[in-house]
Amino acid sequence: MSEEENIAVALNYNKDKDEAPKIVAKGYGEVAKRIIELAKENDIIIETNPMLAEALSGVELDETIPIELYEAVAEIIGFVLRTKNQL
């Protein structure tokens, strides 16, 4: 992937009110860089998974992820929770 083809997808999930994680931001190139910068500025854990990001990029903003991606996203959520617990 070239620099311009970098992709970032941000998810939000509240287990008490959401049926599944939602896409809250996504973009390529400069937009992707800005999403990553904002995540870092706000101490949000970042996981690099280009294939999953590409699959999630097809989901509209504020939509829940498709059931086909539940398992892959669950692994990311598990990673985030483990990382938070280690901090």
Buried (B, 14 or more C-beta within 10 A) or exposed (E): EEEEEBBBBBBEBEEEEEEBBBBEBBBBBEBBBEBBEEBEEEEEBEEEBEEBBEBBBEBEEEEBBEEEBEEBBEEBBEEBEEEEEEE
